[in-house]
Amino acid sequence: MPDFHTEEAKGFLGKILTPDGRESGGLESLTQDAPALEDLALEELVPARSLPQEQIDLAERAATKLSRSEEMAPDERFALEAIIIPDKRPAIDIIRGDYHVTHHLWLHFNKAPIKEKLRRAIPSIGRIELPHHPTLPYGGTGFVVGDGLLMTNRHVAQIFASGIGIRDLVFLSGYEAGIDFVRERDSTVAHFLAVKEVAMVHPYWDMALLQVESLSSSKIPSPLTLSLKDPVELYDRDVAVIGYPAFDPRNDAAIQNTVFNGIYYIKRLQPGKIRERRSVESFRNMVSAVTHDSSTLGGNSGSAVVDSVTGEILGLHFAGVYLDANFAVPTFELARDSRVVDAGVNFQSKPRSDPGAWVKWWSEADVEGEATKKSEAKSPPTANPLAGPIVSVQAAEPAKITLGLGDSSTWTLPIEISIRVGEARGLSSGETPQSAPSTQTDTAAEQSSHEPQGRTRPVRNAQALRAGPMTFRDHFASLFQSAVADLASRTPEPSSSMEASGLESLPLPYNPADAADLILAAEKIAQIRTSNAPNAGLGLEPMSYEEMPLLNQAQACASLAWQLMQAKVLGDTAGAAQLEAQITGGTCDPRWAQTITEYVKYFGPNGSRREPLYVKPDKVKRNVIEIEAGSRIALIGDWGTGAQPARCVLEQARDQHPDIVVHLGDIYYSGTEKECQANFQDVVNEVFDRANSHLPIYTLCGNHDMYCGGGGYYGLLKSLNKGAKRQEASFFCLRASDESWQLLGLDTGRNDYSPFSVTDAVTFVEEVEEEWHRNRIQEFPGKTILLSHHQLFSAFSQIGGRQSDGTLCAYNPRLKAMYERLLTTGRSIPAWFWGHEHNLCIYRPYLGLPFGRCVGHSAIPVFANDEPYKPLGATTSLPEIFPETMLSVSGDFYTHGFALLTLESEAVQAEYFEDLNGALRCLYSERIH
């Protein structure tokens, strides 16, 4: 049987074709199921336009299976969505104000009088430009509707302005807007007019009116005429949607690149038909929109829906749902609103006002307008945009936004919001693997289905980002995040759309809100790309109708950048060139492409993890680092985020006056040189005043440290300590001068990798390194504590794949075997400390190890409802923790903390701390002997 997505595609195709292969018609088709596509001739499904033979063959196979209701292969499903359906509802390039249709269903669009009507409309439709916006150089489509008057969507206007109604509408600080009436394929011509003020933001419909500079010149496009006809009377009427389709991050990128030839944001004509009226949610209202079936692939916010018979505007496009319908504000309804008419909109004739549902909303807008400060100006500010950050504005009331993020989620935003690119985010936190269980460790981030009652997951937004990053146990995703974080720290360059606007475009540095947008967008793309969903692509569920894809510019650019990185590391030169041209020639900051290209050097052949650097034991010889007897050693794990919680933990550790700090590994996102400097060395140097204190700092090798090949990590080792205290390799020995205790640091990060799946990775210590550790134990009369990034065992995190009987193993068999071999020395090894899981776990004796301790809770945020202490299922003989040692919940997250070891002659005093609402609390203490 065909899968659900194929059924959706088949249903959409059925809506636009009848059994005899002609265009559907008549209201009766609405009351029937999709037409019997089995009766369609094969030639009616296979595209009529000229295509490469392999694409024709593929389309024929897909059409045959579609007509027989047979299950399709992935490439055949691709053909259905990328070749067959777009052929029936094509996106036609507009070049020099003209177009040409080749498909037989739409050949009549080439003939008079239709072509004459549509050609007259084309020059009056343009792209809303945002010359100084740091991440979104354009916002949508607009068209001339009166003397100096443009019509566009409310959600487009709200990118650069605030306010509702007709009074006290203000530009956001530092923003400007304009319209370019050209923006055609392969054209460098620009016809730019600046927006002087926002004339109206409709309180009910997704519509706004913008006043532009004088339109009196004969060279300026003429106003279009808005129809007074009820769309119900025009069902099945041929229309053309004229606008600027955008890349839609919710839909499969390969399909979009095929349909649009990898080129977006240029003027296109998309033929289709008027369909039924439908009630849809728009800005807290349920509005009766008119639908049309022009291509639903890609966003056209603010496009004009043009009647092919009269050339009049029938609707203002504001939303679309792929393989379902497009939605438009009916001009028939706008004509009933006297305020729209009085604004000077050019309707077919003098309309008669008719009070509707919008009257109540106008009343509310009037009240809000009275309360707005009269000192706010309507015109854009003249101050230098570099002078300050984007200001927050007051919303009329909380905005309800329905998002599709895998599961449907609804968030109510706070009253005070910052108008920004991107939508409210409801992402999960933690590590997202290629394939992983539901745990809060370095191997998982899936949300548990057993959430505590009454607790909801916080929105993943800029504020949540300050709590720490979302990380992924995946080298590609981590390097991608590193590249985006690097980009966010740079000064952006103007895109080609800025340059063609005719304005002087200032390269603005990313302020914190802009940088957060980029980083959060990268998180979302990485989360989707590393998910287990088959053919995940970027297939997000439909968002609320205002949240059109064009408003998710950061996410769209991040998606293109992900594809560019893939193409480059896989050696797809042609694909990379196309994507790079799309990034640099479109609306994205050109440095996306530049930064991604720089990060390709961190990959191995065919996108694999680069072979990590490694200093072998024969290079460091014995290299025992002597420490004073009675030393106090602070242990921090998974700490290298650079975020404020990590700094707070280190400051609290400093106040315990340690003699040494040992980090159990992981500098995020992928341990690049910049990240090792900014997220680790700069912070420890400042907090401990190491220019004067010279406090020794040692760090183990985690999996994230090796994702870039280890260059940053080994560069860090060279500069952290000097002389006899220097750490020469990714493993080390710290030995007390009284020979009571020694700490051996193991390198488990180097071998945490599998080219197939993260759950297949069972890390180990190199054989030559194990022998080096064995020698250190053998020669030492005292007791040994082992330190590593990865865990020997866990009650909460999957280690490796399933065993032959289908159960999971609670321990790492390779590290277990190593531990047993080390015990054959006859020396005492009573304790092992590790990180990797972002948790504190004080275990009872297990596998012969008296003191197994996880101390990975120093920085990465773990949501309270992620249940990090939920036992791993489908296992036998789980280790147990002392229940009174679990971390506390503080607000939305589990607490962070560290461990402190004090070396005594006969025992080690171990204390485990947590930061509870800014106060340091000793959660547990013990004596290791």
N, C-alpha and C positions, 0 to 999 in steps of 0.2 A: 504494500500500500504506500502511496506517496506520503512523505512527511508533512507535518503541519504547515511549514513554511512554503512548501511546494503547492499545497492546497490553497494557501493565500494567493500565491502568484496565479494559479489556475483560475481562482475566483475573480481576480482583477481582470484577467484576460477575457473571462466570460462576460464581464460587465460591458466590455467595449466591442465585442464581436458577437454576431448572431450566428445560428447554425449554418446559414448560407454564405458565411464569410464576409458579409457586409457589415457596415456600421450599425450598431443597435439603434432602435428608435421606438418611441411609444412608451407611455407610462406603464403599460402592462408588464414590461420587462422588470419593473421594480418588484412585482409581486411574485416573480418566479425565481427559482434557483438559477445558478449559473447555467448558461446554454450548454447543450450537449456538444462539447468540443469534439467528441468522437465523430460527429457528422461533418466537421470541417475538412475541406480539401487540404492536403499537405502543403500545397503551394500558397494557401492563404495564411498559414502559420509561419512558413519560412520567409525571412526578409526578402523584399523585392530589390533592395538596393545592392549595389556591387560590393561583394565581400571576398576575402581570401577563401579559397576552396575549403581549407580545413574548418573555417568558421561555418561555412554553409553545411558541410557534412555534420558538424556538431549540432547545428540548429535542427537539421532534419532528424537526427536521432532523438533529440529532445522533443520535437513536435510529435514524432511517432509514439513515443512513450506517453506523452501527455494525452494524446487522443485515446490511448488504450488504458489510461489510469495505471500505468506501471511505475514502479519505483525507479527514480532517476539516480544516476551516478552524480557525484559532485560536479564534474565538468558539464554535465547535461543540465543540472539545476542552474549553473552559472549561465549557460546559453539561454535558458528561459528568461532570466532576469536581465541579462546584459545584452542580448541580441534580439530575441523575439518580441518581448513587451516594449522595449524602447523603440523598436521599429514601428510599432503601431502608434505610439505617442512620442515622436522624436523631439529632440532639442536641436533647433536649426540655427546655425550661425547667422548673425546679421553683419554684413560687411558693406561699408560705405552707405549705410542707410537702406540697404536692400537685402533680400533673401531669395533663396531658390529651393523649392521642395522637389525631391525626387521620388518619394514613395507614392504609389498609385492611389492610396486612400486619401491623399491630401494634395493631389495635383491641381485640384480646383483652386487652391490658394495661390497658384501662380497666375491666375487669370483675372481679368477685370470682371466685375468691379471690386472683388475682394482685395486684390493686391493693392489697388489704388487706396482703398480705405485703410489698410494696415500700414502702408508706407507713409501715409500722412500722420499716423500716430507715432511711428518710431522715433522721429527727432525730438518729441516732447517728453520722452521717457529717459531718465538718467539714473546714475548711481550716486547714492548719498555718500559723500566723501567725508572723512574725519582726519584732516591733514596732520593734526598734532596728537592724535591718540596713540599711546605708546604700543599697544598691542592690536588695535583694530582700526586700520586706516580707512575702512569703509563699513557702512552699517546696513545697507539694503538698497532698495529701489524707491524712486519717487517719480512723480509725473506732474506736469503743469496742469492746473485746474482753474486758474484765474489769473488776474493781473498781478504778477509777482508772487503767485501763490502755488506752492507745491503740496501734494498729498502723499503721505507715506504712512507707515504703521506707527502706532503709539509706541510699540516696543522698540522700534528703531529710534524714534526721537528720544526715548529715555536713556539711550546710550550716552547722549551728550547734554541732556537738559532734564530739569526736574519741574514738578508741578502738574496740576490737573486743571482742566477747564480752559479759560481764556485770559485769566488775570494772574499776574505774579508768576509767570513762567520764566525760568532762569536757566542760563547755560551753566553747566558744571564748571568749576574753576579750571582754567587752563585748556578748555576744549573749544574747538570751532567746528563748523560743518559747512558743507557746500554740496553742489551737485555737478556731475560731469555728464553731459548728454551724449557722449560718444562711447568710450570704453569698449571698442569693438575688437574682434580678433585680428591680430597682426597689425594693429593700428597704434601709432604713437600720438595721434591727434587728441587734443583735449579741448573740451568746451565747458569751462568751469565757471560757475557762479557761486558766490558766497551766500550762505544763509545769514540774514541779518537778525532775525528773531523767530521765536516759536510763537505762532499765532493761535494755535489751539492744540490741546491734547484732550481728545474726547474722553469723557468719563465712563462711557458705556461701550462704545465700539473700539476696536483696535485700529484707531485712525488718528492721525495728527496732521496739522497744516503748518507749513513753514513759509515764512516770508523771505524772499531772496531779493538781491539787488535788482535794479530796474530791468524790466522786461520790455521796455518800450522800443528797443532797437528792432529793425526789421529782420535782423539776423538771429533773433532770439526765437525759439520755438513757440508756436501758438498754443493757447490753452486747449486741452481736450474737452470734449463734451460728455457729461455724465448722463446716463440713460435714466428715464423715469419709469421704465417698464419693470413690472414684477417678474422676477426670474421664473416663477412658477409657470408663467405663460410662454417662457422661452426654452422649456425643457428640450434637450437634444439639439439646441442651436450650436453651430460651429463657433468656437471662440479661439482667440490666440492670447496666450499669456506672454507678455513681453517684459523682460526683466533680466536679472543677473544671477543665474543659478549658482549656488555656493556648494562647496564640498560639504557633505553631510556626514559627520563622524558616527552617526548611528547606523549607517548603511555600509555594506561591503565596499571597501575601497577599490578592489579590482573591478567590480561591476561599474562603479562610477567612472573610473578611469577609461573603461571601454566605451561607455555611453558618451562621455564628454571629451574623449581623446586626451584625457589628462589635463585639460585646460578649463579653469573655472573663472568665475567673477567677470565674465564678459557678457555683452548684450546678446540675448538669444530670444527666438520666437518659438513657443511651444504650443502646437495646436491641440485642441481637445474639444470637449462638448460640455455644455451646461447640464448639470444633473439636478437632483432634488435639493430642497432645503433641509438642513439638518441642525439640530440643537447641539451646540458644543460649548464647552467652558472657555471663557475668555475674560481675564481680569475679574475674577470673582462673580461673573455673570454667566448665565446660560443664554447665549444669543442664537438667533435663528440665522445661520449663515447660508449662503448659496454655495453649492459644491460644484466642482468641475473635475474632469478626469484627464487634464493635461498631465505630462510627466510628473510623477510624484517623487522623482529621485532628485534630491538636491533642494536647497531652500531658495525661495524667491520673495522674501519679505518685502512688501510694498509694491509688488508688481501690479501692472494694470491688466485686467481681464477684459479684452477688447472684443466687441461684437463684430463678427466677420461680415455681417450684412450691412450694418449701419456705420461701423467704425466708432461707435460710442462705447464708453466705458460702462461695463455691467457690474464690475466688482473690484474691490481692493483686496488682493491676495494677502492673507495673513498667516496661514499655517498649512501644513500638509502631513499626512501619515502615509508612509510608504506602503504601496499595494492596497491602499484603501481609497483615499480621496484627498482633494485639496479644498481648502476653505477660504471664502472671500466675503468681505463686508459688502452687502448689496447696495449699490448706489441708489436704488429705489428706496431703501430705508433711510439713507443719509438725507435724501431730498425731503423727507417728512420732518426733519429736525430744523426748525427755523434758525437756530444759531449757526448751523452749517451753511444754510442758504445766505444768511446775512453776512457771513464771512467773505462772500464774493465768489463762491464756487460756481463754476459754469455748468449749469444743468441744461438739459435739452430744451426746456421751457420753464416759465415761472412756476415752481412747484407750490403746492398747497401744504402748509404745515399741518401736522397731525400728531398730537401728543402721543408719545409711546413710552416704553419702559425706561427710556433714557431721561425722562423728566425728573424722576427722583434723584438720579445720579448727578444731574446738572445742579439741583438744589444743594446737594451735599458739597459739590465742587465750589459753589458760590460761597457757602459758609466757610469752607477752608481757605478760600481766596481772601476773605475779609480778615482772617486771622494771620495771614502771612505778613511778614515784615515788609513795609512799604519801601524800605530802603533798597530792596533787591532790584537790580536792573534787568530789563528784558534783553539787552544786547550782550554779545559775548564780551568778556573782559579784555582789556588791552594790556593787562599786566603780563610780564614774561611768564610763560608756562613753567619755566624752571623754578619759579619763586617758591612754590610750595606744593604739598601733596594734594591729591584729589580730596575734596571735602565730603563729609557725610551730609546727607539730606534727610529730611523727615518725610516718611511715607504717610499717606492719609490714614492707613491702618495696616495691620500685618498683611503681607501678600501671601496668598496660598498658592504654592507652586507644586504641581505634581510631576515627579521625576520618574524616569525609567532607568533604573540602575541594576538591571538583572531582575530584582523583585521590585514591585511598585512600592514607592515610599512617598509620603506626604510630609512636607516640613512647613511650619509657620515661621516666617522670618521675624526677627525682632523689629520693633518700630523704627529704630534708627538703622538705616542701611547705607552702604556705599554703592553707588551705581557703578558697576564694573562689568567687564566682559565675563561671560560664564554664568553658570546657574548655581543655585544652592546645591550643595553637595551632600550626599548621604552615603559616603563611602565607608567601608570598614577599615579598621586599622590593623597593623601588624604585618607579618610576612605573608606574601601571596606566592605560592609555589606553582610549578607546572602541574603537579598532582600531589595533593597533600590532604591530611586528615584535618578535622576541626579541632585545632589546638592553637594556643597563643605562643608559638615558639618560632624559631627561625625557619621552620618548615611549614608554617600554615598561617592563614588569615581568614579562613572561612568562618562566617558567623555561626555560632552554635544555635541550634534550634531550641535549646533549652535555656532561654534567657530568663533571668530573674524577673519575677512579677513586678510590674510597675516601673521598670527601668527601661528607658529608650536609648538607643545609640545616638550620641551627639552627631551633629552635622560635621562632615569633614570639610573645614573651611580654613581661612587664613589664621583664625584664632587657634583652631585645633592643630594647625601646622606648627605653631610655636611650642606645642607640647612635645614635638618630635616627629620624625619622618615615618611614612609608611615604607617598609622595606620588603624586598623580594629575594628569596633564595634562588636566584636565577641570574647568571652572569650577564646575559643580554639586557634584561630589564634594569639591572643595577647600573650598567654602563650607560644606558639610555638616560636614567635619572641623573647620573653624574653630569652628562652632557647638558641636560636641560638646566640643572642647578648652576652650572658654569655659565650658560647663556643668560640666566636670570641675573647674574652678578655683573654682566657687561652692560655697556651703553649701546642701545639698539641703533641700527642704521635706518634711514628712511627707505621704505619699500618703493618699488617702481610706481605704485599707485599714488604715493605722495609726490614723487618727482613730477609726474605728469599732471598734477593738479594745478600747476602754475603758481603755487604758493611756495614761499620759502619754508621748507620743512626742517624743523629743528630736531636733531637726534636727542631724544630725552633719555635720561637714565631711568631704569626701572625702579619705581618707588616700591616700598614693601608690598603694597596691595597688588601691583602688577607682577612682581616677582612671585608672589604667592599663587597668582592665577596660573603662571607657567608651571610651577612645581606641582600644583594640584592637578593640572591637566595631564602632566606626565604620569602622575600616580594613577589617574583613571585609565589612561591608555595602557599602561603596563599591567594594571589589574585585569583589564579585559583580555589583553593579549596573552597573559599567562594563565588564564582560567582554563578549566577542564571542558568547557562547553564545546561541542563539535562545531567546526566552522564558525568559531566565535566572531572572527573579524572584529567589527566595531558595532555589532548589531544591538544597540541599546533599544529598549522599549521606547515608544513615543513619549516625549516630554509634554509638559503643558503647552498649549498652542502658542503662547507668547514666546516660549523658549525655543525659537527657531534656531536651526543649526548655525546660521551666520553669527548669532550672538555668542556662540561657543568658539570664538576665533582661536583662543589659546589651545583649546582641545583639538580643533581642526589642524592647526599648525603642528601640534605634537604628534598627531596621527600621521601626517605626511612625513615628519621627521623620523618616526619609527620605521616607516616603509623605506625611507631613504637609507637609513642605517642597515636595514636588512638587505636591500639591493646592493649596497657597497660591499658588505662583508661576504655576500654570496657571489660577488663578481658579475652581477647583472649590470653591465655598463650602460646598456640602452635604457633600462628601467631607471637607473640612478640618474642619468642625464635628464630624463623626462621629469622626474620628481624634483630634481634640483632646479630645473627651469620653472616648474610650477611654484616652488617656494619663493625663489628670487624674483619671479615676474608677477607674483600675485600680491596678496595682502600680508603675508608673513614677514617678520623681520628677516632680512637676508642672512643674518648671522645664524639662523637655524641651520642652514645648509653648511655654512662655514664650520660651525661648532661640531656638527655631526661628522663631517669629514675629518676633523682633527681627532675624533675619538675612535675612528676605524682602526687606528694603529694598535689599539688594545686587544684586537681580536686575533685568533688563530685562523687556520685554513677553514674556509666554508662556514665562517661564523662561530666556530668552536671557541672554547675558552683558550686564551693564549697560554702557552706552556709557562707556568710560573717560574720565577727565579728561585734558586735554592742554593744556600751556602752549605756545602757538605761538611761533615765532621772533620775530615782530614785537613780542611782549610782553617779550622779554629783550634785544632789540637785539643788540649784538655780544657782550657778556658773556663776555669772555675772562678766565679766572682765572690770574693770574700765580703761578708757583711758582719756587722758587730753583733756580738752575743746580746740577746735581749731586745733585738730590733722589733719595732712595731711596723707591720706591713699592711697597707691598705690594699684590698682587692676590689677592683671595679670590673664589670663585665658588660660587653656590648655597649660601650659607652661613647664611641666616637661619632656623635651626631652633630656636635657644635651648637645644639639647641640649649635654651635656658635651663631646662631641668637637668641636663648633664652638668652644666656649670654649677648649679646649686648643689648637686651631689658631691662634686669635687671640693667645693668650698666647705661642706660639712665634714668631709674626710680630712681636709687640711686642719680643721679645728680640733681633730683628735691627735694631732702632732705625730703623724707617721714618720718613720725614718726612710721608708721606701714605698713607692706605689707600683703595683703590678696591674696592668690591664690584661684581661683574659681574651682580648681580641675583638675585631670588627670595627673598622672605621668606614663610615657610610658616605656615599652609596657603594663605591667600588674601590676605595683605597687609592685614588689617584694622588698624584703629587700635591695638587692643590687641596684636596680633602685632608690628606695627612697633615698638611701645614695648618689649614684653617680650623679643622674640626678636632685636632688633637694637640699638636705641638704649641700653637699659639695660646690655646686655652690653659694647658698645664703650666706653661711658662709664666703666664700672667697670674694665675691663681696661687701658685707656690713661689712667685717671685724668684724664679730659678736663676735669674742673673746674679742674685746674691746668695740664695740658699743652696744652689747646686744639688737639690734633692734628686736622688736617682729615680728614674722612671723606666720601667721595663714593660714591654708589650708583646703579647703572643700573636700568633698569626691566625686570623679567623678566615672564614670562607669569603667574606666581603673584601678582605684585604688582598685576596688573590684574584679577584674578578678582572682586574686590569693587568694582571701579570706580575704584580708584586713590586713594581718599580717604586711606587710611592712608599710602600712599607719599608723596603730596604734602604731607601734614602732617608727615611725617618730614623732608622736605627743608627745611622752614621752620625746623626747630629744630636740625638737625645742625651747621651752621656759621653764623657770624655775619659781618657786614660784607662785606669784599671777597672773602672765601673762601666765601661762601654759594653754593650750587648753586640756580639759579633755576628749572631745568626738568629734564625727564627726559633731556636731552642737555646736553653741556657741552664746554668746551675748557680743558684745563690746559696752559699754555704756559711753557716755561723762560725765565727772565729773560735768558739769553744767546742766545735764539732758535735754539738748536740742535735742540730737540725739542719737539713738542706731542702731547698725547694727546686724541683726540676720542671722546667717549662718545656712542654711537648709541642711540636708542630703538627696539628691535625688539620689545619686549614688548607694546606697544599693539595691534599688528596680528596677534598670534599667536592667531587665533580663526577657527573655522569652525562654523556652526550644524549642519553635517552630520556631520563626523567629524574627529577630531584630525589624522588623516593627510592631510586635505585642506588643512590650514592651512599656507600658505607665507608666512611673515611678510615684512614689508618696512618700510622707513623712509619716513615721510611725505615727499611731494615738496617741501613747503616746508622741511622740516628738512634734506633732502639738499642743497638750495640753500644753506642756512645753513652746512653743513659744507664745501661746495665753496668758499664765500667765505673761510672760515677757512684752508683749504689754499692757496687762490690768493694770499692776502695774506701768507703766511708763507714766509720764505726757507729755513727749516730742514726737517727731516724729520718725518713724521706717523705715529703709531701709532694704529690704530683699536681701539676697545673696544666690545663689545656683549654682550648676554646670549646671543643666538642665534648659531649657527655659520654660517659661510660654506659650509663643507663638512664632511663626516664620512665616515670609513671604516666606522663602526660603528652609526650611527643613521639611520633612514629620515627623509628630508626630503621632505615632500609625497607625493602619490599616485604610482601607476605611470604611466609614459609610454605613449604610444600603442602601442609595441611590447611592452608588458608589463614592461619593465625599470624599475628604480628609479634615481633620480638621486642622485648622491653630493653634490650641491651645491644650494644655494638659488639658483634662476635669477634671482630678483629682486634678491637681495643681490649676486650676481655682476655683474649689469648695472649696479648702482649703483657697485660698485667700479671697473668699467671706465670709467664716466663720470667718476669722481673722478680717475682716472689721466690723463684728457685735459688736466688742468691743467698737466701737465708736471712736477709736484712728486713727490718721492719718498715712497711709502707702503709701506715694506718689511715691516710687521708688523701682524697683527690678532690680538687676544686675545679669546676668548669663553668662555662657560660652557655652561649648559643641559644638556649631557651631564655626568653625575656621574663624571668621568674626567679623567685627565691625558693629553693626546695632543700629542706633539711631532712635527709633520708635516714631511716633506720638501717642497720647493717644489711648489706645485700651483696651477693656474689663474693663473699669473703672480705669485702671492703668495710671496715668499721665505720668510716666517716666519708660518705659520698655527698658532696654539696654542690648545688647549682647556684651560682651567684651572677645571674645574667640580667638583673633587674635595675641596672644603673641609669638607663636613659630612654630606651624605646617605649613609647606609650602602649599600654595594654588596657583596653576598655573593660569596664567592670562586668559587662554582660558577655565578655568573651570566655568567661569561665576557665581561666588558665589552670585551675586545680581539678578540672574534670578528668577522671581516670581514662586512660586510653582503652578503647574497647577491643574485643577480639584478641586478647592476649592471655597468656598464662603466667602465673607467678609474678605479678606486678610488685615493684618495690613500693614501700610505704613511707610517707613522711610523718613527722611528728605534727599532729594537727594544729597545735598551738603556735606553730612557726609560720603560718601562712601570712602573706602580706595583707595589709589593710586596704580598704577602698577609700579613696579621697576624692570626692566629687564624682567625676565620670570615669576615673582611672584607678588602677592599682598603683600603689606607691612605688617610688624608686628608692634605691639605697646602695649599700656597700657592706663589705666585711672587713674586719680588722683582726689581724693575727699578731699576737705578742709571743715571741719566742722565749720560753723559759728552759732551764736545763733539763727538766724531766717531762715537761708538757708544753703544749701550745694553748694559750688562752684565745679562744675564738669568739668574737662578738659580731652579731648581725644586726645592722641598722636599717631603718627606713625613715624617709622624710615624710612625716605626717603633718600636712598643712603648714609646712615651714618649720616645724619643730623636729629635732632629731630624737628618735626613739630607738632604744636597744630592744629589738624584738626577741632576741634569744642569745644566750651565751653558753659556752661549753668548754671543757678542757679535753684536748686531743692528746692522747698519750700512747 
